[in-house]
Each structure stands twice: as structure tokens, then as C-alpha cells.
Amino acid sequence: MNAEAAERDADRALLAARAAVREAREHVKRIEREAEEEARLAKIKQKQAGDLGKRGKQLGRKWRYNSSLDHC
């Protein structure tokens, strides 16, 4: 193998390595965006669950008051 062929192989390897690094960075960015979206959706679900819990407590109180009136 002569020096020119070795240099071409090294250039190809360098380009392949750069492409792999670029793809890895893009993959990390994509995963970060997905994680941010999942966190946002989880926060929304958590708020909705809390709101439902508050409503449930209110319904329970109303039911207890009404049931106590029925016994009078």
C-alpha cells in the first residue's frame, strides 16, 4: 500500500468518524426533545389528576352532607 492510498483511507475514516459524531449529536438532541415533551405531558397529567382529586373530595363532602340530612 502506498502513502497516497493510506492517506485516502485515513481521510475516509476521518469523514466517517465525523459523520458518526454528527449523527450521535443529532440523536442526543432528539432524545432530549422527546424527554422534554414527555416531562411536559407528565406535568399536565399530574395537574389533571390533582384537579380530579380535589373534585372527588368535594363530591364526597357533598354526599356526606346530603346523607346526613336524609337521616334527620
Secondary structure, 3 states (H helix, E strand, C coil): CCHHHHHHHHHHHHHHHHHHHHHHHHHHHHHHHHHHHHHHHHHHHHHHHHHHHHHHHHHHHHHHHHHHHHCC
